Amino acid sequence: MYPKLIIDMKKLESNIDACAKIAKDDGGCSLMIVTKSLCADRTVCEMIAKHPKVDFLADSRVMNIKKYADLLAPNGKQSVLLRLPMMDEIEDLVKYVDISQNSEMVTIRAIAEEAKKQGKVHKIILMVDLGDLREGMFYQNEESIIEAAAEIEAMDGVELLGMGTNLTCYGAIIPKNDNLSVLCDIAGKVEEKIGRKLELISGGNSSSIYLIWKGDMPEKISNLRLGESFLLGNDTAYGETVPGTVHDAMLIEAQIIELKEKPSLPIGEVGKDAFGQVPVYEDRGVIKRAILGIGKQDTDIDGMIPLDDRIDILGGSSDHMILDLTKCGEDYKIGDTVKFKLEYGALLKAATSEYVEKEYV
Ligand SMILES: *Cc1c(COP(=O)(O)O)cnc(C)c1O
């Protein structure tokens, strides 16, 4: 069945090997592998859970972690909730998740109460916002961060595992030695205050890994949380390839349902398309147009790269995608399929859509 997300398990596994070599062997960091972009796909999560170099499986949703909670302890792994917990999910958080990232004392106090009720100790990573302006206690309020850490340290039911930051998600701020060093400084002051070393200083996501091969990662950073870098081989700071990874561990395949010569310019008065946009067209004369049975309800058609580089993507709507196959001669016919490499947004949507079949190879 098409459209299909083709997941190459060997390539994914060797992408994790490559990320682990950099993050762990070269960078001395522990490794969180992020499962959210594949909606915690069971087959992939089994492979991750069994991977000897992975220390933690991390996801933004409790529901996803709940699905693979049974795979963790038998494989010596712990789970991490990346998104700050909602007050309404604290019972499940404590039940199914080992560690969570937090920035609100109200939430942390509620977690501690719930953990005591369940007879557990939940681990906290206190998040610091270094200027990307998504989650975290703002770095300029250093005193309140240190105070918060000391309060967590004194609480029953929770344990302060470490501190962390997240960059390049909202504000597109790039992790550098200077901003990550601010986190390390604050963590140092917290350690002084609580009188012990923190187990983990988490230096970010796939946009931070490049600092290791550039030799620019602050010494004190001891953990990375990697999603896109092992899934798609992308360093998300500058768009380089993470050394040793491939970009085609996951592909989308869709089938041609119409193939005709037609003009490249629509005929008639131009209004708005199905998504309320006024489209812009390029006049290429008469071209060979193919329609694929895939659309915006399945994936992000702007984030797809045809494996056959003679193909141009012209656009699409909810359930259709339109290609220019003029340069392909007679190589395609109705019923043939076209494969695409994916950008992050396209992968996320395809993995989430129930219309997209998954095939493991
Ligand atoms: C999604 C997410 C990650 C992983 O990001 P990638 O760019 O895919 O590596 C790490 N940390 C947090 C807090 C996240 O939300």
The ligand as an SDF file (V2000), in Angstrom:
LIG
                    3D

 15 15  0  0  0  0  0  0  0  0999 V2000
   12.6280   17.3610   20.1930 C   0  0  0  0  0  0  0  0  0  0  0  0
   13.5600   17.6350   21.2730 C   0  0  0  0  0  0  0  0  0  0  0  0
   14.8680   17.1340   21.2050 C   0  0  0  0  0  0  0  0  0  0  0  0
   15.4110   16.4190   19.9900 C   0  0  0  0  0  0  0  0  0  0  0  0
   15.6120   17.3490   18.9580 O   0  0  0  0  0  0  0  0  0  0  0  0
   16.3770   16.9560   17.5980 P   0  0  0  0  0  0  0  0  0  0  0  0
   16.6470   18.2480   16.9470 O   0  0  0  0  0  0  0  0  0  0  0  0
   15.4480   16.0750   16.8350 O   0  0  0  0  0  0  0  0  0  0  0  0
   17.6150   16.2390   18.0020 O   0  0  0  0  0  0  0  0  0  0  0  0
   15.6950   17.3530   22.2880 C   0  0  0  0  0  0  0  0  0  0  0  0
   15.2690   18.0460   23.3670 N   0  0  0  0  0  0  0  0  0  0  0  0
   14.0240   18.5550   23.4570 C   0  0  0  0  0  0  0  0  0  0  0  0
   13.6330   19.3060   24.6780 C   0  0  0  0  0  0  0  0  0  0  0  0
   13.1330   18.3620   22.4150 C   0  0  0  0  0  0  0  0  0  0  0  0
   11.8960   18.8800   22.5130 O   0  0  0  0  0  0  0  0  0  0  0  0
  1  2  1  0
  2  3  1  0
  2 14  2  0
  3  4  1  0
  3 10  2  0
  4  5  1  0
  5  6  1  0
  6  7  2  0
  6  8  1  0
  6  9  1  0
 10 11  1  0
 11 12  2  0
 12 13  1  0
 12 14  1  0
 14 15  1  0
M  END
$$$$
